[in-house]
Amino acid sequence: MEEVIAQGEKVIARIFMTGTHTGTFAGNLPTGNSVKATQFREFRVVDGQIIEHRGWFDTATLLPQIKAN
């Protein structure tokens, strides 16, 4: 986790992921390339429990790393 911001019931987290492209992703066959991408997660927390969750994934950064067509 790179950064967490909380205000009221809302919590936003910016997360860096790293891995190796070993399976088909978005129709692209495995390349074995190392990849790094960012995710953003938004939570709504009420009484200490997550009651809503949304997530965004930065595919614009990821796809060139796997040399997607």
HELIX and SHEET records of a PDB file:
HELIX    1   1 THR A   59  GLN A   65  1                                   7    
SHEET    1   A 4 GLU A   3  GLN A   7  0                                        
SHEET    2   A 4 LYS A  10  THR A  20 -1                                        
SHEET    3   A 4 SER A  34  VAL A  46 -1                                        
SHEET    4   A 4 GLN A  49  PHE A  57 -1                                        
END                                                                             
